[in-house]
Structures are given as C-alpha cells and as structure tokens.
C-alpha cells in the first residue's frame, strides 16, 4: 500500500578530510546490485571494522534521522578509501535499492544511479581519515516507506581490503509492525579462487635444458643459491604446464607471453606481494597500458614463498582454454618471454623498475626443454650506446689530439692533395658526426617517439646532436688562414667542440644508467671514468710538452699509448653492452 512521504535528514560531520589519489571513476553502476566494488579481488572474510548507526530506530513523517558510518575503535583501522550506502526493504534485502539521496556537500560524496534510485558513494578522489570521533556522517536520504528499511554499506579500506553489504539498523514507521531484522552476517559475493599455500619444495635450476625450459638472469644462475637470480621455468605436462617464477622484488614479479619484443597485447602472469602474502593472477595488457586482471581464474595449484626480499610463485595452467576465456594464449604456440618486476601498493602494480628481461628468440611453451638466452637491452639501444661511445670516447678525442699537437709535425706531408694532419682530423670528425647521427636516431626508432622516462639524457643528446651539426657548418664557412677574422672562427670552433664533448660525456654517464641500457655498477662507471681521465691525462701531457722542444717521435709514442689504453677501456665497455 502507498506509504507517507518521509524525509530523513542526515547531518554531515567529517572529522578530517585529506586529499589523496583514488580510483579513476568511482561511479560503477555494476555495483548497484551486489555492491561489489569491481576491484578484481574477494571481499574480506574478517569481521568488518565498521558499523552503521542511527540516532533513532522509529520515525514519524518529517523526522530527521542521523546515519553515521562508524569505525570500531578496537579494530585498529582508522581510514577508508571509499563507501557505498544503499537503503533496502527489510522484507526483501536482496531486492533493489529504495528511496534516493540528496547531497548536503557535493565535495564529499556523489550520487550513483541504480535504476530509478539514487544511492550515495564517496567521491573517488577523497580519502577519509577518522581520528577522535571515529565516524563519518552521511547526507540527506529521501525514502517512501510502507514498512521497515535496512541500510547496507560497502566500505573499502584499501584497494584489496573491503567489506560488502555491512548490515545497518532496521528503522520502522511508528505504528507499523513488521519484519524481523535480517541475519547480521554480511552478505558477500565472491568469485571462486584457488587457496594459496606455502611452497612444498624449493626452487632449483636442476633440470634446466633437460626436463624443463629455463630463462635466467644472470645466465646460469640458480634461484636456490643466488638471491639475485631472476628465474622462470616451465615444464609441460599431459594437459597443463607448470610455471615457476623467482626473483628479488619489492612489490611484484611477473612474466608475459608475447608475439613480439614490444610491450602490448600480451598474456601476463602476476605474483604481487600484499603484506606477508602473495597474490597470483593472470592478466592481459592492451598496448602500453596497465594490466587488466582476468575475470575468470585460469590458474591452479598456486603456491608462493617470501624470503629475504625474494618473491617465488608456482602454478599450473591448462595448455588449452575454452574460447570464452578472453585474451589467453594457447601454450602450444611459440612466444617471446618477458620477466619484469617493480613496486606495488594496495595490490596495484606500478611501472617496472628495470627494462624487462626478454628472451632472445621465440620458444614453444610445450616444446622440448631448452636453456633460453635473454637480454634486458633491446638491440637498437645497444647499437645506440656503441655508436655514441666510439664517437665521443675515441674518434673525437683522437681527432682533437691530431689537430692540436701534430699540425706542425707533418707540415709538408700530404694526402689526396691536402696536409696529412688535416685529412686525418677531418676524417675522424666526419666519422664522429655520422656515428652521432645514426646513434641519435636509433632510440627514436625503438620508442616510436620521445622517451618520457629517460630524464635529462635525451635533452643532452639533442643538444650534442645540434652542436655536432654546427661544427662542420662553421668549418665550411671558415675564413682564410690569413684573414683578420680567423681568430673568431678558431675560438668559436674550439668553444663549440669543447662544450659538445663535455655534454656528450655527461649524457653517456646518464645513458649507461637508463633502464634500456643499464650497465652493471659501480665498476662500469669506473671504467667509463677511466676512459675519460685517460684522454685528459694524455691531453695534459702533450700540452705540457708543447711548451718545450719535443721531438716528433715522443709525441707519436704518446699517441700510440693513448690509442692502446683508449681501445682497452672501450673494449671493456662494448663487451659489457653485448652481455646486458
């Protein structure tokens, strides 16, 4: 029967509001029915540390009732990141929401349309921290009642910790006898998942290449002995494949199956640390986006272990999956393998800390066992590093030494009609410009554009590239040797070249610390510094002796010693690049 119009006014009293990052969109209409926050995880099985309280349990038309979301003081919980409040008919608590909400403060919460009903949600970019008063009061509720109403709340403490349909008190209209209160146990809706358990046997590289395929970094490492070993193995079985993943990581460890060596459209498997446990999930990534967790669980026999900063997880996956399982690759095909790790918070992973380890070749997951090789540095980035090292550690330094200290030693010796020192100097500087141009273009080809995560390195690289073009242009436009303006060219040529060399050295030091070409430190920095210092010492030695009468033979010996040492330093660096 039709009931009276009831206006429930709820006073808003927020103890403290602090701005924090939250969900991209708090309005999830799919949450209207089951009140699940759509986070891809199960509702907590622990008792909810929150209560809904009212200042009265019966009302007359026009009464004001204050509804409070209360934190249980003994729970130790003092915060929540979101809530959803609905009013339901106590006679049909699983039915649709009834009534509507009107907001007193639009900056604190928002309305979610559930059919013809408006319910209240917290704004996605607020984080409520509850201190002394331990409560957050909601806003105006309008209900048209014919009997008894119960309020239900879903409260999100953090991304993976939340409680669904926390029951509130039953309110009744004066003079109406009604339905007994529902069971106070919260109703939860949870997907079926495999229970995680501790590893029953340790990880080991034993059997790699014989009974299972393994991808390891460093090459040949054993996860049972080396805590810094990144390890992925897979063992084909009759209908499933057993995967094992191990490595040092603060937040998560993952691997992916990919049809190419580019991130995107990949089948991903995540081992994410959450406190003292590890969540193991399948996911999929479209392009360079955040992984989307699988809506259906496809993993079995999951197990994990945490020890000394190392995450280890083991699971099985069927070789073939039903067609309705979206975005999962069949394991009888050939794929590149990626291993990545990084930080995670509240179950949400962040960008990987290092360039992923990528297998050199594709491999069939159910194929014969292999010892797989891999690299964290793409081939184009390796060539970028090689070209820049050769150009700015060897050719440019040698060309400067030739022009500065051997000009007067070969005054009459000619090559192709020009003086020998000038031809050697010009050839080395031309080679420097060519190597710089090619090396400069390779990262843009690999990235498909500008790198947003490389810091100041690309800016310095662009500056060096510009100065490298300016130098030969100035040389072509230089005045004659006996011109009164020749000194202007000499100083500009010297200044531009010196600035380019300094910036190039700084860019190279920053470059060998980039994710895409991270050389092992600190000794690689020491080798690079040794190469730079070696060139400076030879320059100072020749500069000092140029003030005195010095025979040409001595300078030739110094040049030969310089080249020997320079090539030695350069060989170590190039070999290191080859092995990363």
C-alpha positions as semicolon CSV with decimal commas, in nm:
position;residue;x (nm);y (nm);z (nm)
1;X;0,000;0,000;0,000
2;X;0,125;0,355;-0,057
3;X;0,309;0,500;0,237
4;X;0,370;0,850;0,369
5;X;0,650;1,066;0,239
6;X;0,940;1,051;0,479
7;X;1,231;1,294;0,471
8;X;1,540;1,163;0,650
9;X;1,791;1,442;0,700
10;X;2,139;1,321;0,779
11;X;2,384;1,575;0,920
12;X;2,728;1,572;0,760
13;X;3,011;1,590;1,013
14;X;3,351;1,496;0,878
15;X;3,632;1,477;1,132
16;X;3,913;1,522;0,880
17;X;3,930;1,511;0,503
18;X;4,261;1,461;0,331
19;X;4,312;1,463;-0,043
20;X;4,471;1,152;-0,190
21;X;4,487;0,967;-0,516
22;X;4,198;0,731;-0,576
23;X;4,013;0,539;-0,841
24;X;3,980;0,685;-1,187
25;X;3,598;0,668;-1,171
26;X;3,407;0,598;-0,852
27;X;3,072;0,555;-1,027
28;X;3,046;0,185;-1,107
29;X;2,683;0,109;-1,192
30;X;2,756;-0,264;-1,188
31;X;2,795;-0,232;-0,810
32;X;2,426;-0,144;-0,760
33;X;2,303;-0,499;-0,717
34;X;2,568;-0,693;-0,526
35;X;2,750;-0,378;-0,404
36;X;3,085;-0,523;-0,509
37;X;3,347;-0,251;-0,585
38;X;3,473;-0,429;-0,901
39;X;3,836;-0,444;-0,783
40;X;3,904;-0,794;-0,907
41;X;3,953;-0,931;-0,553
42;X;3,734;-1,102;-0,294
43;X;3,559;-0,934;-0,004
44;X;3,745;-0,968;0,326
45;X;3,640;-1,268;0,537
46;X;3,739;-1,090;0,860
47;X;3,479;-0,911;1,076
48;X;3,409;-0,565;0,937
49;X;3,568;-0,285;1,146
50;X;3,280;-0,053;1,052
51;X;2,922;-0,011;1,174
52;X;2,620;0,191;1,061
53;X;2,439;0,360;1,350
54;X;2,122;0,570;1,375
55;X;2,011;0,817;1,637
56;X;1,660;0,661;1,639
57;X;1,503;0,336;1,514
58;X;1,146;0,460;1,469
59;X;1,020;0,769;1,297
60;X;0,719;0,975;1,212
61;X;0,675;1,164;0,888
62;X;0,915;1,459;0,874
63;X;1,153;1,326;1,139
64;X;1,527;1,380;1,099
65;X;1,743;1,072;1,144
66;X;2,123;1,090;1,161
67;X;2,306;0,800;0,996
68;X;2,671;0,751;1,091
69;X;2,939;0,529;0,934
70;X;3,136;0,429;1,243
71;X;3,484;0,280;1,275
72;X;3,504;0,023;1,552
73;X;3,766;0,169;1,793
74;X;3,915;-0,169;1,885
75;X;3,973;-0,267;1,522
76;X;4,288;-0,061;1,481
77;X;4,153;0,068;1,149
78;X;4,137;0,446;1,112
79;X;4,073;0,503;0,744
80;X;3,876;0,408;0,439
81;X;3,914;0,499;0,075
82;X;3,552;0,462;-0,034
83;X;3,199;0,361;0,059
84;X;2,865;0,281;-0,098
85;X;2,544;0,325;0,107
86;X;2,208;0,185;-0,002
87;X;1,867;0,159;0,164
88;X;1,687;-0,169;0,110
89;X;1,345;-0,301;0,208
90;X;1,399;-0,527;0,509
91;X;1,140;-0,765;0,370
92;X;1,348;-0,803;0,055
93;X;1,710;-0,714;0,139
94;X;1,833;-0,869;-0,188
95;X;1,595;-0,651;-0,386
96;X;1,671;-0,317;-0,547
97;X;1,767;-0,005;-0,355
98;X;1,477;0,213;-0,242
99;X;1,445;0,589;-0,195
100;X;1,704;0,840;-0,300
101;X;1,986;1,051;-0,160
102;X;2,029;1,426;-0,183
103;X;2,375;1,559;-0,110
104;X;2,443;1,826;0,150
105;X;2,807;1,862;0,043
106;X;2,893;1,779;-0,317
107;X;3,267;1,787;-0,242
108;X;3,246;1,486;-0,008
109;X;3,031;1,228;-0,185
110;X;2,848;1,165;-0,507
111;X;2,532;1,000;-0,633
112;X;2,520;0,671;-0,816
113;X;2,209;0,598;-1,021
114;X;2,082;0,246;-0,958
115;X;1,786;0,217;-1,191
116;X;1,535;0,479;-1,076
117;X;1,709;0,515;-0,740
118;X;1,997;0,737;-0,632
119;X;2,234;0,599;-0,367
120;X;2,539;0,763;-0,212
121;X;2,906;0,693;-0,283
122;X;3,223;0,864;-0,164
123;X;3,396;1,081;-0,423
124;X;3,682;0,884;-0,586
125;X;3,949;1,142;-0,510
126;X;3,889;1,167;-0,132
127;X;4,043;0,968;0,147
128;X;3,873;0,992;0,486
129;X;4,098;0,960;0,791
130;X;3,895;0,915;1,108
131;X;4,053;1,018;1,437
132;X;3,890;1,111;1,770
133;X;3,523;1,093;1,676
134;X;3,564;0,769;1,473
135;X;3,273;0,841;1,242
136;X;3,164;0,990;0,913
137;X;2,804;1,103;0,884
138;X;2,627;1,064;0,552
139;X;2,391;1,308;0,378
140;X;2,016;1,358;0,315
141;X;1,811;1,047;0,238
142;X;1,457;1,059;0,099
143;X;1,253;0,741;0,142
144;X;0,896;0,650;0,065
145;X;0,828;0,370;0,313
146;X;0,544;0,134;0,377
147;X;0,725;-0,070;0,635
148;X;1,075;-0,137;0,761
149;X;1,400;-0,039;0,590
150;X;1,757;-0,159;0,642
151;X;2,072;0,024;0,531
152;X;2,359;-0,167;0,373
153;X;2,714;-0,038;0,330
154;X;3,016;-0,146;0,132
155;X;3,336;0,009;0,275
156;X;3,675;-0,001;0,102
157;X;3,968;0,029;0,344
158;X;4,223;-0,005;0,065
159;X;4,215;-0,140;-0,287
160;X;4,217;-0,510;-0,196
161;X;4,065;-0,487;0,152
162;X;3,693;-0,417;0,165
163;X;3,368;-0,543;0,318
164;X;3,049;-0,589;0,119
165;X;2,689;-0,528;0,240
166;X;2,762;-0,448;0,602
167;X;2,411;-0,451;0,754
168;X;2,279;-0,142;0,927
169;X;1,997;-0,099;1,180
170;X;1,635;-0,153;1,083
171;X;1,412;0,152;1,107
172;X;1,032;0,131;1,117
173;X;0,746;0,375;1,082
174;X;0,565;0,446;1,408
175;X;0,263;0,219;1,439
176;X;0,386;-0,032;1,180
177;X;0,478;-0,380;1,295
178;X;0,691;-0,562;1,055
179;X;0,961;-0,791;0,951
180;X;1,223;-0,924;1,192
181;X;1,576;-0,798;1,133
182;X;1,781;-0,994;0,882
183;X;2,077;-1,206;0,968
184;X;2,352;-0,965;1,084
185;X;2,617;-1,157;0,898
186;X;2,728;-0,953;0,596
187;X;2,627;-1,092;0,260
188;X;2,929;-1,129;0,036
189;X;2,967;-1,209;-0,328
190;X;3,300;-1,371;-0,403
191;X;3,447;-1,550;-0,700
192;X;3,587;-1,899;-0,652
193;X;3,966;-1,890;-0,628
194;X;4,239;-2,137;-0,551
195;X;4,376;-2,114;-0,199
196;X;4,740;-2,010;-0,182
197;X;4,978;-2,224;0,012
198;X;5,345;-2,226;0,103
199;X;5,589;-2,388;-0,137
200;X;5,641;-2,755;-0,058
201;X;5,971;-2,784;-0,245
202;X;6,243;-2,528;-0,309
203;X;6,316;-2,369;-0,644
204;X;6,620;-2,500;-0,828
205;X;6,784;-2,476;-1,169
206;X;6,833;-2,852;-1,166
207;X;6,679;-2,998;-1,479
208;X;6,709;-2,682;-1,686
209;X;6,753;-2,782;-2,051
210;X;6,674;-3,147;-1,970
211;X;6,330;-3,171;-1,811
212;X;6,222;-2,806;-1,818
213;X;6,293;-2,486;-2,007
214;X;6,457;-2,201;-1,814
215;X;6,516;-1,830;-1,868
216;X;6,764;-1,681;-1,619
217;X;6,939;-1,356;-1,538
218;X;7,235;-1,369;-1,477
219;X;7,295;-1,651;-1,722
220;X;7,321;-1,988;-1,548
221;X;7,216;-1,865;-1,202
222;X;7,040;-2,092;-0,952
223;X;6,743;-1,946;-0,757
224;X;6,810;-2,188;-0,475
225;X;7,156;-2,040;-0,413
226;X;7,159;-1,688;-0,559
227;X;6,900;-1,444;-0,412
228;X;6,965;-1,203;-0,703
229;X;6,869;-1,463;-0,963
230;X;6,570;-1,388;-1,186
231;X;6,434;-1,727;-1,285
232;X;6,147;-1,855;-1,499
233;X;6,094;-2,221;-1,576
234;X;5,810;-2,410;-1,741
235;X;5,752;-2,784;-1,752
236;X;5,496;-2,928;-1,997
237;X;5,269;-3,196;-1,851
238;X;4,987;-3,400;-2,002
239;X;4,724;-3,127;-2,004
240;X;4,890;-2,844;-1,815
241;X;5,217;-2,654;-1,789
242;X;5,390;-2,599;-1,455
243;X;5,539;-2,250;-1,423
244;X;5,793;-2,137;-1,162
245;X;5,894;-1,773;-1,118
246;X;6,154;-1,635;-0,875
247;X;6,343;-1,309;-0,826
248;X;6,423;-1,019;-0,592
249;X;6,137;-0,766;-0,596
250;X;5,983;-0,513;-0,358
251;X;5,627;-0,537;-0,486
252;X;5,567;-0,774;-0,773
253;X;5,729;-1,022;-1,010
254;X;5,571;-1,111;-1,342
255;X;5,625;-1,276;-1,676
256;X;5,448;-1,240;-2,008
257;X;5,397;-1,434;-2,327
258;X;5,429;-1,209;-2,632
259;X;5,419;-1,246;-3,007
260;X;5,694;-0,984;-3,047
261;X;5,953;-0,794;-2,843
262;X;5,725;-0,495;-2,792
263;X;5,508;-0,437;-2,486
264;X;5,139;-0,471;-2,569
265;X;4,871;-0,733;-2,639
266;X;5,049;-0,979;-2,411
267;X;4,939;-1,263;-2,184
268;X;5,068;-1,174;-1,834
269;X;5,103;-1,363;-1,506
270;X;5,149;-1,162;-1,186
271;X;5,288;-1,252;-0,845
272;X;5,204;-0,947;-0,633
273;X;5,315;-0,908;-0,275
274;X;5,043;-0,798;-0,034
275;X;5,186;-0,768;0,316
276;X;5,306;-1,112;0,418
277;X;5,137;-1,295;0,132
278;X;5,149;-1,311;-0,246
279;X;4,855;-1,291;-0,488
280;X;4,894;-1,490;-0,809
281;X;4,678;-1,377;-1,101
282;X;4,653;-1,395;-1,477
283;X;4,614;-1,067;-1,663
284;X;4,622;-0,915;-2,009
285;X;4,768;-0,590;-2,136
286;X;4,646;-0,399;-2,442
287;X;4,915;-0,168;-2,573
288;X;5,127;0,021;-2,319
289;X;4,852;0,021;-2,055
290;X;4,800;-0,112;-1,705
291;X;4,736;-0,490;-1,697
292;X;4,373;-0,597;-1,667
293;X;4,317;-0,891;-1,432
294;X;4,139;-1,191;-1,583
295;X;3,770;-1,208;-1,497
296;X;3,792;-1,587;-1,464
297;X;4,054;-1,777;-1,272
298;X;4,263;-1,993;-1,507
299;X;4,539;-2,096;-1,266
300;X;4,554;-2,398;-1,035
301;X;4,787;-2,541;-0,768
302;X;4,913;-2,195;-0,683
303;X;5,188;-2,169;-0,421
304;X;5,423;-1,894;-0,311
305;X;5,706;-1,803;-0,077
306;X;5,858;-1,478;0,056
307;X;6,210;-1,478;0,193
308;X;6,479;-1,208;0,216
309;X;6,315;-0,983;-0,043
310;X;6,271;-1,265;-0,294
311;X;5,928;-1,348;-0,437
312;X;5,873;-1,705;-0,555
313;X;5,550;-1,840;-0,701
314;X;5,443;-2,161;-0,869
315;X;5,124;-2,250;-1,053
316;X;4,975;-2,461;-1,332
317;X;4,775;-2,352;-1,634
318;X;4,588;-2,561;-1,888
319;X;4,752;-2,579;-2,229
320;X;4,420;-2,507;-2,397
321;X;4,142;-2,293;-2,252
322;X;3,775;-2,258;-2,350
323;X;3,701;-1,996;-2,612
324;X;3,501;-1,787;-2,366
325;X;3,821;-1,725;-2,163
326;X;3,924;-1,393;-2,311
327;X;4,278;-1,294;-2,413
328;X;4,454;-1,611;-2,302
329;X;4,718;-1,759;-2,531
330;X;4,732;-2,132;-2,605
331;X;5,053;-2,279;-2,469
332;X;5,128;-2,496;-2,773
333;X;5,240;-2,190;-2,969
334;X;5,570;-2,001;-2,993
335;X;5,622;-1,681;-2,788
336;X;5,881;-1,438;-2,664
337;X;5,911;-1,440;-2,284
338;X;5,929;-1,125;-2,068
339;X;6,027;-1,112;-1,699
340;X;5,953;-0,784;-1,518
341;X;5,946;-0,664;-1,157
342;X;5,868;-0,345;-0,968
343;X;5,683;-0,181;-0,682
344;X;5,324;-0,241;-0,574
345;X;5,088;-0,080;-0,325
346;X;4,744;-0,193;-0,209
347;X;4,756;-0,469;-0,468
348;X;4,815;-0,224;-0,755
349;X;5,138;-0,265;-0,951
350;X;5,349;0,026;-1,074
351;X;5,578;0,062;-1,372
352;X;5,863;-0,190;-1,372
353;X;6,188;-0,071;-1,210
354;X;6,411;-0,209;-1,486
355;X;6,379;-0,294;-1,850
356;X;6,216;-0,640;-1,867
357;X;6,431;-0,942;-1,943
358;X;6,326;-1,055;-2,292
359;X;6,412;-1,390;-2,444
360;X;6,634;-1,367;-2,750
361;X;6,417;-1,600;-2,957
362;X;6,061;-1,728;-2,954
363;X;6,006;-2,066;-2,795
364;X;5,717;-2,314;-2,792
365;X;5,598;-2,344;-2,431
366;X;5,513;-2,714;-2,473
367;X;5,822;-2,781;-2,686
368;X;6,147;-2,960;-2,597
369;X;6,331;-2,831;-2,285
370;X;6,580;-2,551;-2,351
371;X;6,817;-2,319;-2,172
372;X;6,692;-1,986;-2,303
373;X;6,902;-1,675;-2,353
374;X;6,770;-1,326;-2,294
375;X;6,860;-0,960;-2,263
376;X;6,727;-0,655;-2,081
377;X;6,854;-0,422;-2,350
378;X;6,696;-0,403;-2,699
379;X;6,937;-0,444;-2,989
380;X;6,872;-0,092;-3,124
381;X;6,955;0,061;-2,784
382;X;7,275;-0,145;-2,766
383;X;7,386;-0,007;-3,103
384;X;7,293;0,342;-2,982
385;X;7,532;0,301;-2,690
386;X;7,807;0,152;-2,908
387;X;7,794;0,430;-3,166
388;X;7,796;0,707;-2,906
389;X;8,086;0,552;-2,711
390;X;8,300;0,508;-3,023
391;X;8,220;0,860;-3,144
392;X;8,275;1,056;-2,821
393;X;8,530;0,842;-2,639
394;X;8,761;0,755;-2,930
395;X;8,719;0,928;-3,266
396;X;8,656;1,281;-3,142
397;X;8,934;1,265;-2,881
398;X;9,184;1,131;-3,134
399;X;9,082;1,392;-3,390
400;X;9,134;1,674;-3,140
401;X;9,480;1,542;-3,042
402;X;9,585;1,519;-3,408
403;X;9,476;1,876;-3,488
404;X;9,616;2,030;-3,174
405;X;9,957;1,859;-3,140
406;X;10,054;1,713;-3,480
407;X;9,978;2,008;-3,707
408;X;10,340;2,124;-3,707
409;X;10,494;1,775;-3,714
410;X;10,351;1,692;-4,058
411;X;10,370;2,032;-4,231
412;X;10,459;1,907;-4,578
413;X;10,320;1,554;-4,571
414;X;10,013;1,542;-4,792
415;X;9,726;1,302;-4,854
416;X;9,498;1,349;-5,156
417;X;9,640;1,697;-5,208
418;X;9,582;1,821;-4,853
419;X;9,806;1,817;-4,547
420;X;9,804;1,484;-4,364
421;X;9,702;1,613;-4,019
422;X;9,404;1,797;-4,170
423;X;9,284;1,493;-4,366
424;X;9,308;1,269;-4,057
425;X;9,135;1,529;-3,840
426;X;8,856;1,585;-4,094
427;X;8,803;1,210;-4,144
428;X;8,775;1,144;-3,770
429;X;8,538;1,436;-3,714
430;X;8,323;1,334;-4,010
431;X;8,307;0,983;-3,866
432;X;8,209;1,131;-3,530
433;X;7,919;1,324;-3,685
434;X;7,800;1,019;-3,883
435;X;7,811;0,789;-3,578
436;X;7,628;1,051;-3,372
437;X;7,355;1,091;-3,634
438;X;7,292;0,719;-3,663
439;X;7,316;0,662;-3,288
440;X;7,086;0,958;-3,222
441;X;6,809;0,817;-3,444
442;X;6,803;0,463;-3,300
443;X;6,620;0,536;-2,971
444;X;6,350;0,726;-3,162
445;X;6,309;0,429;-3,396
446;X;6,283;0,192;-3,100
447;X;6,048;0,406;-2,889
448;X;5,845;0,537;-3,178
449;X;5,886;0,887;-3,035
450;X;6,016;1,073;-2,732
451;X;6,106;0,884;-2,415
452;X;5,923;1,028;-2,113
453;X;6,117;0,827;-1,856
454;X;6,477;0,898;-1,956
455;X;6,527;1,215;-1,751
456;X;6,771;1,470;-1,889
457;X;6,958;1,219;-2,108
458;X;6,757;1,282;-2,429
459;X;6,776;1,660;-2,383
460;X;7,154;1,646;-2,356
461;X;7,162;1,413;-2,655
462;X;6,963;1,658;-2,867
463;X;7,198;1,940;-2,768
464;X;7,504;1,735;-2,862
465;X;7,343;1,644;-3,194
466;X;7,280;2,013;-3,270
467;X;7,636;2,112;-3,182
468;X;7,768;1,825;-3,397
469;X;7,591;1,978;-3,697
470;X;7,710;2,329;-3,619
471;X;8,077;2,229;-3,614
472;X;8,113;2,115;-3,978
473;X;7,896;2,407;-4,097
474;X;8,134;2,651;-3,926
475;X;8,430;2,465;-4,079
476;X;8,285;2,505;-4,429
477;X;8,230;2,878;-4,375
478;X;8,564;2,946;-4,205
479;X;8,767;3,246;-4,333
480;X;9,110;3,207;-4,489
481;X;9,409;3,135;-4,270
482;X;9,550;3,485;-4,311
483;X;9,214;3,659;-4,259
484;X;9,189;3,916;-3,980
485;X;8,871;3,738;-3,860
486;X;9,026;3,393;-3,847
487;X;9,066;3,413;-3,469
488;X;8,687;3,441;-3,433
489;X;8,641;3,109;-3,610
490;X;8,921;2,950;-3,407
491;X;8,761;3,043;-3,075
492;X;8,408;2,951;-3,185
493;X;8,526;2,619;-3,326
494;X;8,717;2,541;-3,008
495;X;8,435;2,653;-2,777
496;X;8,158;2,466;-2,960
497;X;8,363;2,149;-2,978
498;X;8,461;2,163;-2,611
499;X;8,100;2,216;-2,498
500;X;7,982;1,929;-2,720
501;X;8,245;1,694;-2,575
502;X;8,156;1,783;-2,213
503;X;7,782;1,740;-2,271
504;X;7,840;1,414;-2,458
505;X;8,040;1,271;-2,166
506;X;7,764;1,369;-1,921
507;X;7,498;1,218;-2,149
508;X;7,693;0,892;-2,174
509;X;7,727;0,865;-1,796
510;X;7,350;0,913;-1,768
511;X;7,289;0,677;-2,060
512;X;7,453;0,373;-1,902
513;X;7,212;0,413;-1,608
514;X;6,897;0,408;-1,821
515;X;6,656;0,115;-1,793
516;X;6,708;0,018;-2,155
517;X;7,090;0,004;-2,121
518;X;7,167;-0,041;-1,753
519;X;7,531;-0,145;-1,724
520;X;7,634;-0,322;-1,403
521;X;7,770;-0,078;-1,148
522;X;7,961;0,069;-0,997
523;X;8,254;-0,077;-1,188
524;X;8,111;0,014;-1,530
525;X;8,101;0,378;-1,419
526;X;8,461;0,339;-1,310
527;X;8,567;0,205;-1,650
528;X;8,393;0,493;-1,825
529;X;8,552;0,743;-1,588
530;X;8,890;0,580;-1,651
531;X;8,846;0,624;-2,024
532;X;8,767;0,995;-1,980
533;X;9,055;1,054;-1,737
534;X;9,293;0,867;-1,968
535;X;9,217;1,109;-2,250
536;X;9,252;1,413;-2,023
537;X;9,591;1,296;-1,891
538;X;9,728;1,243;-2,242
539;X;9,599;1,586;-2,343
540;X;9,769;1,748;-2,043
541;X;10,095;1,561;-2,109
542;X;10,109;1,676;-2,470
543;X;10,005;2,030;-2,373
544;X;10,284;2,049;-2,115
545;X;10,550;1,924;-2,356
546;X;10,430;2,153;-2,634
547;X;10,583;2,440;-2,438
548;X;10,920;2,277;-2,465
549;X;11,122;2,148;-2,754
550;X;10,988;1,799;-2,807
551;X;11,071;1,554;-3,083
552;X;10,802;1,420;-3,306
553;X;10,890;1,063;-3,212
554;X;10,793;1,119;-2,847
555;X;10,452;1,254;-2,945
556;X;10,395;0,956;-3,172
557;X;10,471;0,724;-2,881
558;X;10,228;0,913;-2,659
559;X;9,958;0,890;-2,930
560;X;10,016;0,516;-2,966
561;X;9,994;0,464;-2,588
562;X;9,679;0,672;-2,575
563;X;9,514;0,469;-2,851
564;X;9,614;0,142;-2,682
565;X;9,463;0,247;-2,350
566;X;9,156;0,402;-2,509
567;X;9,080;0,091;-2,712
568;X;9,124;-0,118;-2,396
569;X;8,870;0,086;-2,199
570;X;8,635;0,094;-2,498
571;X;8,656;-0,284;-2,548
572;X;8,552;-0,348;-2,188
573;X;8,252;-0,117;-2,223
574;X;8,145;-0,264;-2,557
575;X;8,172;-0,618;-2,425
576;X;7,963;-0,518;-2,124
577;X;7,696;-0,378;-2,354
578;X;7,697;-0,701;-2,552
579;X;7,627;-0,903;-2,236
580;X;7,346;-0,696;-2,081
